[in-house]
Amino acid sequence: MAPVSRIWRHQLGEATTNQWRTCHRATLLLCILSILLATPAESKTDLNGGVWSDLTIGFVSTRGSHRTEALQMASLTSTPAFFHASPAGGSSNRMRIPIPNHPAINHYIERYKDRDRRTFREALDRSWLHLPVMEEIFQSEGIPEELIYVALVESCFKGRASYRGAKGYWQLLGSTARSLGLRVDSWVDERVDPVKSTLAAARYLRMLHEQFESWPLALAAYNAGSNVVSRTTQRHGSDNFWALCDRKAFSGRTRAYVAKVLGAIQIARNFEEHGFSRPHYVQVFNFESIQVRKPLKLDEVAKWLQVPACDLRELNPSLSKGCVPSGSEFTLRIPSGAHDRFNLAYRDYIRK
């Protein structure tokens, strides 16, 4: 069970009809498609990246003595996407990845259900509020929404997970993240931002699939690097991942990685059949985005708005030092309804 939570959602007005919600969703997807400019990327390399825009996406600030995650994502609507045929809670009529009946995949399915059951269940508990938004982002990039379970294998949906230089939900290296347009420096690390990092990961996975024309090979490249996958397929004269897997052409780590992701997806297609529970409804609250251009401490903003500073940190997880850096414009997220109060205080602040 997920901890008691509350969700912040971008304020666009009151949604009172199904027609409004339909238009809202369509507008969002068009917005996503218009702001994402495809830039070829290669694993572990620096490439020129674009600038990511904020989306109308919700965040969850978890409460309670045992907090599993400081920041999670929520659906655009008050009814999460898993209630209408999402990978988060059942079957989907959208794109699906072919999953063979392979011993390696079956091995990890059984591990998730037995030996690693607790870890898998805890990861799912963290994921419930991420999945609807991640699903929409992946759909907008034209890739199977099921691939959101890459984040389960990479980080167990822990936003601040880190390992050997990789960080965030999607465990991106700094160089790879920058090549995908994310800001990563001593002040801002957008790898821990659930929206921006998911957009980057979706774009990256799509690029890898375009390169190898195979989801298993794309996943292998996500883990080992596209250069490794290219050399391996050329050396063995095959682009069939499972044939290469049986020959042990890839490292054991990469073979296991692909099997883990596909095993998690297989379970997600029917949670109940594998002994796991579906997600639960969570109440939705709102947030707003404001552009700021001057160094600004979140603690000071919290005093202006009379809200807990921890709320602002959870809404703005990419601010590594708890303040907006100088030298560039930053999109700051604040609780909905605080816009006018912020503007009054900010005008006085910049006049100093």
Residue pairs with C-beta under 8 A, 6 or more apart in sequence:
1 125
1 280
2 62
2 68
2 125
2 126
2 128
2 129
2 279
2 280
2 282
3 62
3 63
3 64
3 66
3 67
3 68
4 62
4 63
4 64
5 60
5 61
5 62
5 63
5 72
5 129
5 282
6 60
6 61
6 63
6 282
6 283
6 285
7 58
7 59
7 60
7 61
7 74
7 129
7 282
7 283
7 284
7 285
8 58
8 59
8 60
8 61
8 74
8 285
8 286
8 287
8 315
8 333
8 335
8 336
9 56
9 57
9 58
9 59
9 74
9 76
9 284
9 285
9 286
9 287
9 336
10 55
10 56
10 57
10 58
10 286
10 287
10 288
10 289
10 336
11 286
11 287
11 288
11 336
11 337
12 24
12 56
15 21
15 24
15 77
15 78
21 77
24 76
24 77
25 76
25 77
25 136
28 55
28 56
28 76
28 136
29 136
29 139
29 140
31 55
31 56
32 55
32 136
32 137
32 140
32 199
33 140
35 52
35 53
36 50
36 140
36 141
36 199
36 203
37 50
38 203
38 206
38 207
39 47
39 48
39 49
39 50
39 179
39 180
39 181
39 203
40 47
40 207
41 47
41 49
41 176
41 179
41 180
41 203
41 204
41 207
42 179
42 225
42 226
42 227
43 176
43 208
43 221
43 222
43 224
43 225
43 226
43 227
43 228
44 173
44 175
44 176
44 225
44 227
45 175
45 176
45 179
46 175
46 178
46 179
47 179
47 180
48 179
49 178
49 179
49 180
49 181
49 182
50 181
51 181
52 181
52 182
52 190
52 196
52 199
52 200
54 195
54 196
54 289
54 331
54 333
55 137
55 195
55 199
56 76
57 73
57 74
57 76
57 133
57 194
57 195
58 73
58 74
58 75
58 76
58 133
58 284
58 287
59 71
59 72
59 73
59 74
59 194
59 287
59 314
59 315
59 333
60 69
60 71
60 72
60 73
60 74
60 129
60 282
61 70
61 71
61 310
61 311
61 314
61 315
62 68
62 69
62 70
62 72
68 122
68 125
68 126
69 126
69 157
69 158
69 159
70 159
70 160
70 313
70 314
70 317
71 159
71 192
71 194
71 314
71 315
71 317
72 126
72 129
72 130
72 157
72 159
72 194
73 129
73 130
73 132
73 133
73 134
73 194
73 195
73 198
74 80
74 129
74 132
74 133
74 282
74 284
75 81
75 132
75 133
75 284
76 132
76 133
76 136
77 284
78 283
78 284
79 281
80 86
80 88
80 128
80 129
80 131
80 132
80 279
80 281
80 282
81 88
81 131
81 132
81 135
81 136
82 88
82 89
82 90
82 128
82 131
82 132
82 278
82 279
83 89
85 91
85 92
85 93
86 92
86 131
86 132
86 135
86 145
87 131
87 135
87 145
87 146
87 148
87 149
87 265
87 268
87 269
88 127
88 128
88 131
88 132
88 135
88 148
88 268
88 279
89 271
89 278
89 279
90 269
90 270
90 271
90 278
91 269
91 270
92 145
92 146
94 139
94 144
94 145
95 143
95 144
95 145
95 146
96 144
96 146
97 144
97 146
97 147
97 215
97 262
97 265
98 215
99 105
99 262
99 265
99 266
100 242
102 242
102 245
102 259
104 245
104 255
104 256
104 258
104 259
105 259
105 262
105 263
105 266
106 263
107 259
107 263
108 256
108 259
108 260
108 263
108 264
109 263
109 266
109 267
109 274
111 263
112 120
112 263
112 264
112 267
112 274
113 120
113 267
113 274
113 275
119 156
120 152
120 264
120 267
120 276
121 276
122 156
123 152
123 156
123 157
124 152
124 276
126 156
126 157
126 158
127 148
127 151
127 152
127 157
128 279
128 280
128 282
129 279
129 282
130 148
130 151
130 157
130 169
130 194
131 148
131 279
133 194
133 195
133 198
134 145
134 148
134 151
134 194
134 198
135 145
135 148
137 195
137 198
137 199
137 202
138 144
138 145
138 147
138 148
138 198
138 202
139 145
140 202
141 199
141 202
141 203
141 205
141 206
142 206
143 202
143 205
143 206
143 209
144 215
146 265
146 268
146 269
147 202
147 205
147 215
147 261
147 265
148 198
149 261
149 264
149 265
149 268
150 170
150 201
150 205
150 219
150 222
150 261
151 157
151 169
151 170
151 198
151 201
152 264
153 257
153 260
153 261
153 264
154 161
154 169
154 170
154 171
155 161
155 168
155 169
155 170
155 171
157 169
158 169
159 168
159 169
159 192
159 194
159 317
160 167
160 168
160 192
160 317
161 167
161 168
161 169
161 171
162 168
163 171
165 173
165 174
166 172
166 173
167 174
167 189
167 191
167 192
168 177
168 189
168 191
168 192
168 193
168 197
169 191
169 192
169 194
169 197
169 198
169 201
170 191
170 197
170 198
170 200
170 201
172 180
172 182
172 191
172 197
172 200
172 201
172 204
174 184
174 191
176 204
177 184
177 190
177 191
177 197
177 200
178 184
180 200
180 203
180 204
181 200
182 190
182 191
182 196
182 197
182 200
183 189
183 190
183 318
184 190
184 191
186 320
186 321
187 319
187 320
187 321
187 323
187 325
188 318
188 319
188 320
188 325
188 330
189 318
189 320
190 196
190 197
190 200
190 318
191 197
191 200
191 318
192 317
192 318
193 317
193 318
194 317
196 318
204 222
205 218
205 222
208 217
208 218
208 221
208 222
208 226
209 215
209 218
211 218
211 221
211 226
212 218
212 221
212 226
212 229
212 233
212 239
213 239
214 239
214 240
214 241
216 241
216 242
216 258
216 262
217 229
217 233
217 239
217 241
219 257
219 258
219 261
219 262
220 228
220 229
220 241
220 250
220 254
220 257
220 258
221 228
221 229
223 253
223 254
223 257
223 258
224 250
224 251
224 253
224 254
228 250
228 254
232 244
232 249
232 250
233 239
233 244
235 249
236 244
236 247
236 249
238 244
241 258
244 250
245 255
245 258
248 255
267 274
267 276
271 277
271 278
272 278
285 335
285 336
286 335
286 336
286 337
287 315
287 333
287 334
287 335
287 336
288 333
288 334
288 335
288 336
288 337
288 338
288 339
289 331
289 332
289 333
289 334
290 331
290 332
290 333
290 334
290 339
290 342
290 343
291 329
291 330
291 331
291 332
292 324
292 329
292 330
292 332
292 346
293 328
293 329
293 330
294 324
294 326
294 349
294 350
295 323
295 324
295 325
295 326
296 323
296 324
296 332
296 346
296 349
297 322
297 323
297 324
298 309
298 312
298 313
298 316
298 319
298 322
298 323
298 324
299 309
299 322
300 349
301 312
301 332
301 334
301 342
301 345
302 308
302 309
302 311
302 312
304 341
304 342
304 345
304 346
305 312
305 334
305 335
305 338
305 341
305 342
307 335
307 338
309 322
311 335
312 333
312 334
313 319
313 322
315 333
315 334
315 335
316 332
316 333
324 330
324 332
334 342
